[in-house]
Amino acid sequence: MSFRISNVLDYDTFLAVDIWAFKVKVLVCKIDWQELKIIWSSSIRQSKKDMLYWEITDIASVSRSIQKALSKACQSLDNIPKDVIVLYNSSELIYDFTSVNYIRKEKDWVITMKEIDEMIEDVELRWLDKIKSKTENRLWIVEAEMKLITTSITGIYVDWQRISNPIWFPGKNIKFNLINVFCPIGRFNTLSNIIRDLDLHLISIVPLPISLPKLIEESPYNYDSNIFIDIGYSKITIILQNNSEIIWFNVLNLGYSIVEDVLKDNLNQSYLNIENILADLDNQYETHKWVLDEVFEFLIDAIYIWITDIEKAFFVKNVFLSWAWVSDKLKSLLAKWLESRWIGKQIAVIDKYLEIEWLEEFNQNATLPVVSLAKAWKELIAVKKDPLVRILKYVIYKYE
């Protein structure tokens, strides 16, 4: 089904769910006067056996974890909201950054939302054909069936001038910068089945690389050169952003599990003790410096190689870091190591994304991904209620 603004319903109360970490996280969200309010939240630790390299391996167990988190989050509510958005993050995400040019027949006619919808629909089939070769190269799967889950408009130009909202502008030449994100249809069906078995309605599946930059859109950082680094248990998500536009992203198949394993092997400690060391890194760093420096520098080298392989001239001003155990020591080490590789100067490493007063309590690194998910959906609802909202910001979601 093609995207239509008119098809977006008013989900004023909804659930935001993140299952891609060692804890399942659930937010109960409400849109009040076009502002996001988080009513309740909860998290439940899930078994490592439920995920292999943080891909779902036990559907029944993951469903039980989500149900427990839902019950905990909604225990003070009369009714559990039925509409759900789910965060998705995987190295199997296939993405396509593309630009589309349209020459309009009547340059003096103003641009309408209906016209933009038709432009997007016109290129949908081309995207699916184009992605087939990428799927074989990236996933090593021949004839893999992929599903387009998100299309994000990152930039719009009218007659070569960047426009934040093209509605009511006249013009001859229209250019869109787009990000199309695909996932294997089997993964999509797995998530859909989990949500349906919980007697919930799946609104959308949103990739983390699209939602995470939403957290700084109200801040002055939004127009700087930024790198977002989200360190998960088995994956690191890296997003490059410049002048409020996502220019590239990737999901690497390594995460802080490497840190835990190296510390466990060298210190002969249990995983619980290793977590305690990482949680108190500012005080524990000097004691374990000899092993921490080596493993952290390995992670930074992997990130640096990926960034320079994609954007050799990218010069960063801010690094937004999300990880369950961010510390002042880790932030200073990250800035130092990146500056030593000439990727930036006087780099600010920031872990407090949210500057909105009523969301500050969620300024914890472990909850930032799921909060970004809620903000992304709030944005599309705003587009439905006010089509003149800045189109540059909105994300188009695929749905049934």
Wavefront OBJ file of the C-alpha trace (Angstrom):
o trace
v 0.000 0.000 0.000
v 1.391 3.397 -0.918
v 1.812 6.092 1.672
v -0.986 8.593 2.098
v -1.086 11.282 4.756
v -4.862 10.813 4.866
v -4.392 7.157 5.903
v -2.545 8.045 9.122
v -4.876 7.629 12.091
v -4.835 9.641 15.306
v -3.078 7.282 17.708
v -3.138 9.678 20.657
v -2.210 6.930 23.128
v 0.174 4.168 22.101
v 2.894 1.790 23.282
v 6.552 2.068 22.253
v 8.460 -1.228 22.553
v 12.194 -1.957 22.312
v 13.293 -5.599 22.523
v 16.796 -5.222 21.046
v 18.768 -4.983 24.287
v 19.314 -7.108 27.367
v 16.113 -5.572 28.722
v 12.711 -5.277 27.068
v 11.561 -1.671 27.416
v 7.988 -0.417 27.165
v 6.706 3.162 27.209
v 3.053 4.146 27.500
v 2.847 7.368 25.478
v 0.225 10.036 24.956
v 0.125 12.912 22.500
v -1.275 15.920 24.360
v -1.610 19.177 22.408
v 0.903 17.779 19.889
v 3.474 17.208 22.642
v 4.806 13.783 23.595
v 4.034 12.737 27.167
v 5.309 9.447 28.611
v 2.737 8.239 31.116
v 4.420 5.068 32.387
v 7.516 3.052 31.569
v 8.981 -0.310 32.499
v 11.817 -2.655 31.647
v 12.282 -6.397 32.124
v 15.574 -8.250 31.784
v 15.333 -10.953 29.138
v 17.342 -14.141 28.839
v 20.392 -14.090 26.586
v 19.107 -17.386 25.208
v 16.196 -15.506 23.616
v 18.593 -13.809 21.221
v 21.550 -15.020 19.171
v 23.757 -12.098 18.146
v 20.702 -10.118 19.204
v 18.364 -11.638 16.661
v 15.242 -13.355 18.013
v 15.696 -17.098 18.586
v 12.807 -17.869 20.963
v 9.536 -16.204 19.969
v 7.544 -17.560 22.916
v 10.070 -16.367 25.498
v 10.369 -12.905 23.919
v 6.563 -12.641 23.901
v 6.445 -13.486 27.613
v 9.063 -10.815 28.361
v 7.090 -8.187 26.437
v 3.893 -9.233 28.231
v 5.567 -8.862 31.640
v 6.920 -5.424 30.714
v 3.489 -4.366 29.402
v 1.732 -5.516 32.576
v 4.254 -3.663 34.706
v 3.986 -0.445 32.659
v 0.172 -0.507 32.551
v -0.574 -1.718 36.093
v -2.043 1.673 37.094
v -4.114 2.108 33.927
v -7.732 1.117 33.489
v -7.083 -0.109 29.960
v -3.920 -1.230 28.166
v -3.424 0.690 24.898
v -3.671 -1.638 21.911
v -1.598 0.301 19.350
v 2.132 -0.444 19.277
v 5.206 0.851 17.526
v 8.284 -1.370 17.650
v 11.933 -0.373 17.383
v 13.978 -2.423 14.922
v 17.735 -2.689 14.767
v 19.685 -5.323 12.887
v 22.767 -5.773 10.743
v 20.313 -7.235 8.217
v 18.820 -3.793 7.566
v 19.371 -2.901 3.927
v 19.234 0.783 3.105
v 19.327 2.876 -0.009
v 20.230 6.564 -0.037
v 18.878 8.091 -3.189
v 17.926 11.379 -4.811
v 14.861 11.743 -7.022
v 14.338 14.613 -9.461
v 10.989 15.628 -10.898
v 10.355 18.177 -13.620
v 6.866 19.591 -13.148
v 4.700 20.427 -16.142
v 3.380 23.645 -14.627
v 6.071 25.568 -12.761
v 3.624 28.250 -11.606
v 1.280 25.823 -9.845
v 1.846 25.421 -6.098
v 3.047 22.073 -4.740
v 0.458 20.033 -2.834
v 0.693 17.126 -0.400
v -1.168 14.942 -2.921
v 1.540 15.662 -5.496
v 4.303 14.665 -3.059
v 2.477 11.406 -2.294
v 2.277 10.597 -5.994
v 5.984 11.308 -6.491
v 6.903 8.852 -3.716
v 4.525 6.189 -5.040
v 6.000 6.526 -8.532
v 9.426 5.295 -7.460
v 8.443 2.536 -4.996
v 8.780 -0.317 -7.488
v 12.171 0.937 -8.663
v 13.473 0.805 -5.089
v 12.498 -2.839 -4.654
v 14.281 -3.829 -7.889
v 17.383 -1.828 -6.978
v 17.720 -3.387 -3.544
v 17.957 -6.995 -4.779
v 21.651 -6.815 -5.679
v 22.460 -5.119 -2.354
v 20.651 -7.883 -0.489
v 22.750 -10.612 -2.127
v 26.005 -8.728 -1.473
v 25.237 -7.760 2.129
v 23.328 -10.784 3.430
v 24.717 -13.518 1.156
v 21.160 -14.629 0.478
v 20.059 -15.157 -3.115
v 16.517 -14.068 -3.975
v 15.853 -12.859 -0.414
v 12.428 -11.293 -0.147
v 12.702 -7.842 1.427
v 10.083 -5.501 2.826
v 10.285 -1.722 2.619
v 9.590 -0.658 6.211
v 10.567 3.015 6.179
v 11.114 5.834 3.762
v 12.525 9.020 5.256
v 12.642 12.316 3.382
v 15.849 13.984 4.553
v 15.953 16.935 2.179
v 13.693 18.705 -0.324
v 14.869 21.188 -2.947
v 12.702 23.395 -5.151
v 14.577 24.831 -8.141
v 17.868 23.905 -6.370
v 16.997 25.789 -3.180
v 16.673 23.703 -0.014
v 13.170 24.061 1.404
v 11.967 22.883 4.804
v 8.338 22.741 3.684
v 7.556 22.768 -0.061
v 3.778 22.986 0.334
v 2.349 26.008 -1.518
v 5.691 26.732 -3.230
v 5.659 27.029 -7.029
v 8.603 25.585 -8.949
v 9.800 23.591 -11.927
v 12.458 21.240 -10.557
v 11.740 19.198 -7.414
v 14.462 17.110 -5.777
v 14.045 14.703 -2.846
v 16.848 13.155 -0.796
v 15.456 9.877 0.520
v 16.489 6.994 2.737
v 14.716 3.708 2.065
v 15.126 0.996 4.702
v 14.347 -2.665 4.031
v 14.391 -5.747 6.232
v 14.000 -9.457 5.378
v 10.307 -10.224 5.233
v 10.838 -13.135 7.633
v 12.072 -10.747 10.345
v 9.130 -8.448 9.715
v 6.672 -11.342 9.962
v 8.279 -12.529 13.212
v 7.757 -9.150 14.871
v 4.243 -8.869 13.443
v 3.309 -12.304 14.802
v 4.669 -11.513 18.272
v 2.601 -8.329 18.485
v -0.521 -10.008 17.096
v -0.237 -12.923 19.567
v -0.223 -10.342 22.380
v -3.590 -9.109 21.066
v -2.058 -5.763 20.081
v -2.187 -3.736 16.869
v 1.145 -3.058 15.158
v 1.226 0.521 13.880
v 4.759 0.513 12.549
v 8.280 -0.889 12.776
v 10.844 1.912 12.979
v 14.609 1.411 12.432
v 16.837 2.869 15.154
v 19.072 4.773 12.660
v 16.007 6.754 11.576
v 14.586 7.455 15.029
v 17.697 8.248 17.112
v 18.501 11.664 15.527
v 14.934 12.749 16.379
v 16.106 13.274 19.964
v 18.104 16.415 19.148
v 15.793 18.122 16.650
v 14.755 20.801 19.158
v 18.378 21.475 20.161
v 20.990 23.781 18.580
v 23.144 20.700 17.863
v 20.790 19.632 15.077
v 22.568 21.711 12.427
v 26.123 20.681 13.373
v 28.188 17.807 12.011
v 27.206 14.951 14.319
v 27.942 11.289 14.817
v 25.481 9.128 16.734
v 26.977 6.002 18.293
v 24.637 3.535 19.977
v 26.532 0.663 21.597
v 24.330 -2.380 22.015
v 25.148 -5.813 23.350
v 26.079 -7.274 19.974
v 25.651 -4.305 17.606
v 26.953 -0.773 17.221
v 24.765 1.633 15.286
v 26.571 4.582 13.691
v 24.746 7.513 12.106
v 26.374 10.468 10.331
v 24.360 13.684 10.289
v 25.174 17.092 8.841
v 22.969 20.189 8.833
v 20.000 18.191 10.217
v 20.225 15.629 7.382
v 21.185 11.969 7.839
v 23.923 11.355 5.301
v 24.721 7.709 6.124
v 24.333 4.990 8.719
v 25.310 1.404 9.360
v 24.846 -1.343 11.937
v 28.058 -3.180 12.848
v 28.075 -6.767 14.090
v 29.991 -6.073 17.260
v 29.054 -4.528 20.588
v 29.873 -4.332 24.238
v 29.723 -8.128 24.553
v 33.329 -7.951 23.310
v 34.196 -5.713 26.276
v 32.543 -8.141 28.701
v 34.266 -11.179 27.187
v 37.736 -9.597 27.180
v 37.352 -8.417 30.786
v 36.052 -11.819 31.862
v 38.973 -13.638 30.226
v 41.612 -11.277 31.634
v 40.169 -10.621 35.083
v 38.625 -14.046 35.716
v 35.420 -12.419 36.941
v 31.760 -13.317 36.545
v 29.574 -11.401 34.091
v 27.757 -9.777 37.019
v 31.056 -8.454 38.410
v 32.044 -7.253 34.944
v 28.768 -5.302 34.710
v 29.533 -3.736 38.092
v 32.973 -2.658 36.843
v 31.484 -1.062 33.716
v 28.739 0.625 35.749
v 31.410 2.232 37.967
v 33.964 2.907 35.231
v 35.025 6.329 36.530
v 36.297 4.721 39.737
v 37.366 1.360 38.289
v 39.203 2.592 35.202
v 42.695 3.076 36.672
v 42.614 -0.364 38.305
v 41.809 -2.100 35.020
v 43.349 0.411 32.608
v 45.711 -2.129 31.066
v 42.844 -4.184 29.618
v 40.158 -1.488 29.207
v 42.348 0.702 26.977
v 43.018 -2.181 24.621
v 39.391 -3.269 24.149
v 37.943 0.252 23.943
v 40.552 1.305 21.405
v 39.640 -1.743 19.310
v 35.987 -0.596 19.255
v 36.999 2.996 18.393
v 39.228 1.757 15.547
v 36.328 -0.244 14.101
v 34.069 2.826 14.261
v 36.745 5.073 12.770
v 37.475 2.701 9.869
v 33.796 2.494 9.002
v 33.292 6.291 9.118
v 36.320 7.092 6.961
v 35.453 4.324 4.523
v 32.113 6.033 3.846
v 32.950 9.734 4.326
v 36.698 10.326 4.127
v 36.378 14.077 4.698
v 33.790 13.966 7.471
v 34.847 16.340 10.274
v 32.727 15.914 13.389
v 31.791 18.530 15.978
v 29.618 16.446 18.333
v 29.391 12.752 19.155
v 26.118 11.574 20.704
v 26.844 8.422 22.652
v 24.232 6.025 24.009
v 25.228 2.997 26.044
v 23.974 1.506 29.280
v 27.273 2.365 31.018
v 28.365 5.735 29.685
v 30.786 7.464 32.054
v 32.782 10.697 32.077
v 35.962 8.665 31.618
v 34.614 6.869 28.557
v 33.452 10.163 27.004
v 36.878 11.754 27.464
v 38.633 8.678 26.024
v 36.320 8.650 23.001
v 36.951 12.329 22.254
v 40.714 11.879 22.691
v 40.941 8.839 20.413
v 38.782 10.365 17.668
v 40.755 13.639 17.742
v 44.029 11.686 17.493
v 42.716 10.249 14.213
v 42.013 13.731 12.842
v 38.291 13.203 12.549
v 37.533 16.335 14.553
v 38.912 18.956 16.924
v 37.632 19.754 20.408
v 34.946 17.132 19.942
v 32.050 17.262 22.396
v 30.875 13.803 23.487
v 27.282 14.122 24.684
v 25.128 11.518 26.399
v 22.249 13.772 27.531
v 20.165 14.095 24.372
v 16.899 15.405 25.738
v 16.455 19.076 26.575
v 12.663 18.939 26.895
v 11.731 19.411 30.535
v 9.065 16.708 30.821
v 11.322 14.116 29.141
v 14.480 14.762 31.167
v 13.845 11.828 33.494
v 14.332 9.569 30.454
v 17.765 11.038 29.702
v 19.302 7.671 30.554
v 21.304 5.975 27.863
v 19.501 2.649 28.172
v 16.105 4.253 27.465
v 17.100 6.745 24.748
v 16.401 4.407 21.777
v 12.818 3.693 22.840
v 12.192 7.390 23.605
v 13.440 8.248 20.106
v 10.924 5.731 18.777
v 8.072 7.532 20.542
v 9.249 10.924 19.234
v 9.395 9.603 15.682
v 5.772 8.491 15.792
v 4.620 11.713 17.459
v 6.099 13.511 14.468
v 3.994 11.695 11.896
v 0.827 12.298 13.903
v 1.678 16.008 13.847
v 1.962 15.857 10.054
v -1.531 14.368 9.852
v -3.020 17.089 12.055
v -1.050 19.906 10.488
v 0.281 19.129 6.970
v 2.225 22.406 7.047
v 4.579 21.070 9.727
v 8.169 20.929 8.472
v 8.206 18.043 5.996
v 11.957 17.816 6.331
v 11.392 16.185 9.710
v 8.714 13.658 9.013
v 9.186 9.986 8.482
v 6.923 8.021 6.191
v 6.108 4.599 7.560
v 4.978 1.582 5.627
v 1.948 -0.147 7.028
v -0.774 -2.560 6.015
l 1 2 3 4 5 6 7 8 9 10 11 12 13 14 15 16 17 18 19 20 21 22 23 24 25 26 27 28 29 30 31 32 33 34 35 36 37 38 39 40 41 42 43 44 45 46 47 48 49 50 51 52 53 54 55 56 57 58 59 60 61 62 63 64 65 66 67 68 69 70 71 72 73 74 75 76 77 78 79 80 81 82 83 84 85 86 87 88 89 90 91 92 93 94 95 96 97 98 99 100 101 102 103 104 105 106 107 108 109 110 111 112 113 114 115 116 117 118 119 120 121 122 123 124 125 126 127 128 129 130 131 132 133 134 135 136 137 138 139 140 141 142 143 144 145 146 147 148 149 150 151 152 153 154 155 156 157 158 159 160 161 162 163 164 165 166 167 168 169 170 171 172 173 174 175 176 177 178 179 180 181 182 183 184 185 186 187 188 189 190 191 192 193 194 195 196 197 198 199 200 201 202 203 204 205 206 207 208 209 210 211 212 213 214 215 216 217 218 219 220 221 222 223 224 225 226 227 228 229 230 231 232 233 234 235 236 237 238 239 240 241 242 243 244 245 246 247 248 249 250 251 252 253 254 255 256 257 258 259 260 261 262 263 264 265 266 267 268 269 270 271 272 273 274 275 276 277 278 279 280 281 282 283 284 285 286 287 288 289 290 291 292 293 294 295 296 297 298 299 300 301 302 303 304 305 306 307 308 309 310 311 312 313 314 315 316 317 318 319 320 321 322 323 324 325 326 327 328 329 330 331 332 333 334 335 336 337 338 339 340 341 342 343 344 345 346 347 348 349 350 351 352 353 354 355 356 357 358 359 360 361 362 363 364 365 366 367 368 369 370 371 372 373 374 375 376 377 378 379 380 381 382 383 384 385 386 387 388 389 390 391 392 393 394 395 396 397 398 399 400
